Amino acid sequence: MPFVELETSLPAERLPPGLPLKLCEATATILGKPAERVNVTVRSGMPMVLAGSAEPCAQLLVSSIGVVGSAQQNQGHSARFFDFLTAELGLGPERIVIRFYPLEPWQIGKNRTVVTFL
């Protein structure tokens, strides 16, 4: 059950139409998870500074069970997420940062329990 949060200083009107759904589909493909399990949040117009500069930028937080737990996994994921984000947001790769967080099933609540017991 991946959770993806995109925060960007770009205003909403500069984001491509349907970005949350496109990011959901891209995440499913990149992480090898069903789109029905992917959760996406997009926040635009955020006051942000990246690498000491307030030029337009974005950060992506990717949390998931089992697929973001090693440098080797995340190196491949990173390249594919960067390809998606640079194309969709029109930002250079130097203006984007990605953070990966591995999750355990007991850390996610769903249907009045935790994923461990589903």
C-alpha positions as CSV (number, residue, x, y, z in Angstrom):
1,M,0.0,0.0,0.0
2,P,2.2,2.9,-1.2
3,F,1.7,6.4,0.0
4,V,3.0,9.2,-2.3
5,E,3.1,12.8,-1.4
6,L,4.1,15.4,-3.9
7,E,4.8,18.9,-2.6
8,T,5.7,21.7,-5.0
9,S,6.1,25.4,-5.0
10,L,4.5,25.5,-8.4
11,P,1.0,27.1,-8.4
12,A,-1.9,24.8,-9.1
13,E,-2.6,26.3,-12.5
14,R,0.9,25.3,-13.6
15,L,0.3,21.6,-12.8
16,P,-0.8,19.4,-15.6
17,P,-4.5,18.3,-15.6
18,G,-5.0,15.0,-13.9
19,L,-1.6,15.0,-12.2
20,P,-2.8,13.0,-9.1
21,L,-4.2,10.2,-11.2
22,K,-1.1,10.2,-13.5
23,L,1.1,10.0,-10.4
24,C,-0.9,7.2,-9.0
25,E,-0.6,5.2,-12.3
26,A,3.2,6.0,-12.5
27,T,3.7,4.9,-8.9
28,A,1.9,1.6,-9.5
29,T,4.1,0.9,-12.5
30,I,7.3,2.0,-10.8
31,L,6.8,0.1,-7.5
32,G,5.0,-2.9,-9.1
33,K,1.9,-2.4,-6.9
34,P,-1.8,-2.3,-8.0
35,A,-3.1,1.2,-8.6
36,E,-6.0,0.4,-6.4
37,R,-3.6,0.3,-3.4
38,V,-1.7,3.5,-4.2
39,N,-2.6,6.7,-2.2
40,V,-1.5,10.0,-3.7
41,T,-1.6,13.5,-2.3
42,V,-0.5,16.6,-4.3
43,R,0.1,19.9,-2.6
44,S,0.8,22.9,-4.8
45,G,1.8,26.5,-4.1
46,M,3.9,25.5,-1.1
47,P,6.5,28.0,0.2
48,M,9.7,25.9,-0.3
49,V,13.4,26.3,-0.5
50,L,15.5,23.6,-2.0
51,A,19.3,23.7,-1.9
52,G,19.2,27.3,-0.7
53,S,17.1,28.5,-3.6
54,A,13.4,29.5,-3.7
55,E,13.2,28.8,-7.4
56,P,10.4,26.5,-8.4
57,C,11.0,23.0,-6.9
58,A,9.3,19.8,-5.7
59,Q,9.8,17.0,-3.2
60,L,8.3,13.6,-3.4
61,L,7.8,11.3,-0.4
62,V,7.4,7.7,-1.2
63,S,6.4,5.2,1.6
64,S,5.5,1.6,1.0
65,I,5.8,-1.9,2.4
66,G,8.5,-4.1,0.9
67,V,9.6,-2.2,-2.1
68,V,11.6,0.9,-0.9
69,G,13.9,-0.8,1.7
70,S,17.3,-0.8,0.0
71,A,19.6,1.5,-1.9
72,Q,19.4,-0.8,-4.9
73,Q,15.6,-0.7,-5.0
74,N,15.5,3.1,-4.5
75,Q,18.1,3.8,-7.1
76,G,15.9,2.3,-9.8
77,H,12.7,3.9,-8.4
78,S,14.4,7.2,-8.2
79,A,15.4,7.3,-11.9
80,R,11.9,6.4,-12.9
81,F,10.2,8.9,-10.6
82,F,12.6,11.6,-11.8
83,D,11.7,10.9,-15.4
84,F,8.0,11.2,-14.6
85,L,8.4,14.4,-12.5
86,T,10.7,16.3,-14.8
87,A,8.3,15.5,-17.7
88,E,5.1,16.4,-15.9
89,L,6.3,19.4,-13.9
90,G,8.8,20.9,-16.3
91,L,11.4,21.1,-13.6
92,G,15.1,20.2,-13.9
93,P,16.2,17.2,-11.8
94,E,18.3,19.5,-9.7
95,R,15.0,21.1,-8.5
96,I,13.5,17.9,-7.3
97,V,14.3,15.7,-4.3
98,I,12.8,12.3,-3.4
99,R,12.6,10.7,0.1
100,F,11.9,7.0,0.5
101,Y,10.4,5.5,3.7
102,P,10.0,1.8,4.1
103,L,6.9,0.8,6.1
104,E,5.8,-2.2,8.0
105,P,2.3,-3.7,7.8
106,W,1.6,-2.8,11.5
107,Q,2.2,0.9,10.7
108,I,-0.8,1.3,8.4
109,G,-4.4,1.3,9.7
110,K,-7.2,0.2,7.4
111,N,-10.7,-1.1,7.9
112,R,-10.5,-0.7,11.7
113,T,-7.4,-2.7,12.1
114,V,-3.8,-2.7,10.7
115,V,-2.6,-4.2,7.4
116,T,-0.8,-7.0,9.4
117,F,-4.2,-8.6,10.0
118,L,-5.8,-8.0,6.6
